[in-house]
Amino acid sequence: KLSDDASQVLIRMTFGDLSFEPERLSASLLKYATPDRSVPPPVRVWWTKEVFRLIKNGINQRSLNMPVAVQAYRNVFWRTLANGLLHEGTGGTEDPSTAAAFDEFHDVLSRFMVMAIEHHNQSVTGHAPIAVIASSKKANADDIDQCQWYKEIDSLFLARKDITARAEKDDAFAAFGNLICAWAVKRKTRKALKKAMVRVVDLCESADAASKLSSMQDVLQAYRELQNMPDDWDILGMVTNKKTYGKQTTLQCTLPPGAEPGMQIQVRNPNTGAMISVLVPDGARAGQTIRFPIEEKGVAKGLKMDDGDTDNLIHKKELTDPASQAFFQELLNKTFKRIYTRDRRGLRVPDSLQLVGVTYVANDQNWAEYTKRRDQVKKERPNCRWMPVCGKKPLTTVAIEELGDSLGWSLPKLDTSLNEAWLWHGTSAAGAEGITSEDFCVDLAGTNAGTLYGRGVYLAEACSKSDEYATEDADDIRHLLLVRSTLGNVRYVDDIQPDVDNLVQSCTMDGAFFDSVLGDREKTRKTYREFIVYDDDQAYPSYILRYKRVNNS
């Protein structure tokens, strides 16, 4: 009901008076910019235009009252303002100049966003020590999704996208991306840096565009150092190819009559209503209430994701250069033995293995778990010597030392003080994909019956031994993994029938002296030596080798 003069005075007062309550200001702006029967259309239209003019002039003069304007970050305000400007109070009919109004509105909103980002930049980076110390007291300090400044600015990007449907990148994208990066570098935690990379790549819609931001290189360097990543890992490529997982939940149920340890029983998943099969654990009895872990679809098997973290950064790169191909072919040749075991189930031993292709695996979460366990072994055992009782060093180690860089290519150096070694593992195509995307999955629960050396990750020094477990695909191609493994203190075993439970406990119980087992079947059966680790964090699958068996006769 206000006259033009009165409304103009009120608008100028609200924008100029810092003592005006922000909530009342927001409510006033929305009320007069929203179709409301209590406000005559001419007043509503004028009010909307006047608000837009003040914002535009304030941006042009860089004198917009930011503490008050912050209250207008709500995307509903900008949607309402756009609607009021473009429909001119004509009952929903668009004005003929809508296209021009859209352009002007988009430009004003974009410039407003840059100023808003600059305003927050003072608190995120300009006053970083105080801001960081204060925020570190909060449990979600490293979760950018919970940062108020991020949510406010991100809502502006969402509003602009919904209102204008214009996707071209401008100064606001770069400013926001650099602000996110600056915040992450100040926090310098894995969670903050990782979240920042994921958000900036999503914002820029490509790793290439994200890499051009001035602050992104600082984030990449900080993350590489924090994670002790190999220098040749393409971190932004890993972000682009990230795998997002669900979360593991638990199901509580009462065991039915007749339930016994080791028995599979059917229970209903309360989340989906479907019946699922679960294994009754050791020591459980009928009538007892038990909690079962349920891996919902998309749960990271074998990985130990941090709380609230559902993204694993992954990049798999094909090695096509002749030098790497020659190296891996020669490694296959040098670690091949033409020895038959019953695990071939009657099939003949091939004459050799012919390399088809090699994939280099960069798996962020798996690598983090591997290096953490490796550092733990190093702390507990400063110098793990290769004991004379273990005999010769692994065949793969000898072969790699002989090859060196003679072919113009070589593998990363290992920490010999931890008996770190390259070893083989044979699997199927699906197994190779699953293990390298997630991890080996060692189930130490229950009995070790039916396993020669217990439940663990079985590795071999001879590729021909691992070849026994590599199943072919439709094109007769098989898969071997070249695994980086921390053996630590190695327990040597040459018993024909070893005490399995004793072996496992000697490596897994609290205060255990050993970290792995060397099963010498070469001595007892004239076949092969095998290496077993009972913690999947001691094995990192670095390369996938695709190959074919060669039979000359």
Disulfide bonds with the S-S distance in Angstrom:
none
